[in-house]
Amino acid sequence: MMRHILPYGALLAAGMLALQWLDYQRLARTHFADMAIFLVAAGFLVLGVVLGVRVFARPAALPFDGNPQAQATLGISPREMAVLQELAAGRSNKEIAARLHVSPNTVKTHVARLFEKLDASRRTDAIARARDLGLLP
């Protein structure tokens, strides 16, 4: 039974393909100008998007490095940098001590040294100066 059905199915599929091809040929002949305009417009659309992405794309931001030259010049230690980052996050001395696993007195000492090194009298001054120097993002 399948031997008879399969060739007829293939013949019907080929006939359908031929009819669709003829219909496409008729469509292409009768609406050639419309299809050409569509293809040109689509090409310009793609070109505009590609050029727009390239022209208006922002350059990749450089990764933040914390300005190691300024750190070395000012003599800021890695632990003081950690305290400075916690200060910039708005944490209190007790919170900083808990996060860094040191005593609050050690945090006070680091903060006092940061004030001296950054020539600041308050936390906000120290943070602003550190941002100006590129020590903080």
Contacts in CASP RR format, 6 or more apart in sequence:
PFRMAT RR
TARGET T0000
AUTHOR 0000-0000-0000
METHOD contacts of the structure
MODEL  1
MMRHILPYGALLAAGMLALQWLDYQRLARTHFADMAIFLVAAGFLVLGVV
LGVRVFARPAALPFDGNPQAQATLGISPREMAVLQELAAGRSNKEIAARL
HVSPNTVKTHVARLFEKLDASRRTDAIARARDLGLLP
28 35 0 8 1.000
64 137 0 8 1.000
66 134 0 8 1.000
66 135 0 8 1.000
66 136 0 8 1.000
66 137 0 8 1.000
67 133 0 8 1.000
67 134 0 8 1.000
67 135 0 8 1.000
70 76 0 8 1.000
70 133 0 8 1.000
70 134 0 8 1.000
70 135 0 8 1.000
71 81 0 8 1.000
71 135 0 8 1.000
74 117 0 8 1.000
74 118 0 8 1.000
74 133 0 8 1.000
75 117 0 8 1.000
76 84 0 8 1.000
76 114 0 8 1.000
76 117 0 8 1.000
76 135 0 8 1.000
79 100 0 8 1.000
79 110 0 8 1.000
80 110 0 8 1.000
80 113 0 8 1.000
80 114 0 8 1.000
80 117 0 8 1.000
81 135 0 8 1.000
82 100 0 8 1.000
83 96 0 8 1.000
83 100 0 8 1.000
83 107 0 8 1.000
83 110 0 8 1.000
83 111 0 8 1.000
83 114 0 8 1.000
84 114 0 8 1.000
84 126 0 8 1.000
84 127 0 8 1.000
84 130 0 8 1.000
84 135 0 8 1.000
84 136 0 8 1.000
85 136 0 8 1.000
86 95 0 8 1.000
86 96 0 8 1.000
86 99 0 8 1.000
86 100 0 8 1.000
87 96 0 8 1.000
87 111 0 8 1.000
87 114 0 8 1.000
87 123 0 8 1.000
87 126 0 8 1.000
87 127 0 8 1.000
88 127 0 8 1.000
88 130 0 8 1.000
88 131 0 8 1.000
88 136 0 8 1.000
91 99 0 8 1.000
93 104 0 8 1.000
93 107 0 8 1.000
93 108 0 8 1.000
93 111 0 8 1.000
94 104 0 8 1.000
96 107 0 8 1.000
97 103 0 8 1.000
97 104 0 8 1.000
97 106 0 8 1.000
97 107 0 8 1.000
100 107 0 8 1.000
111 123 0 8 1.000
111 126 0 8 1.000
114 120 0 8 1.000
114 126 0 8 1.000
115 121 0 8 1.000
115 126 0 8 1.000
118 125 0 8 1.000
118 126 0 8 1.000
118 129 0 8 1.000
118 130 0 8 1.000
118 133 0 8 1.000
119 129 0 8 1.000
120 126 0 8 1.000
120 128 0 8 1.000
120 129 0 8 1.000
127 136 0 8 1.000
130 136 0 8 1.000
131 137 0 8 1.000
END
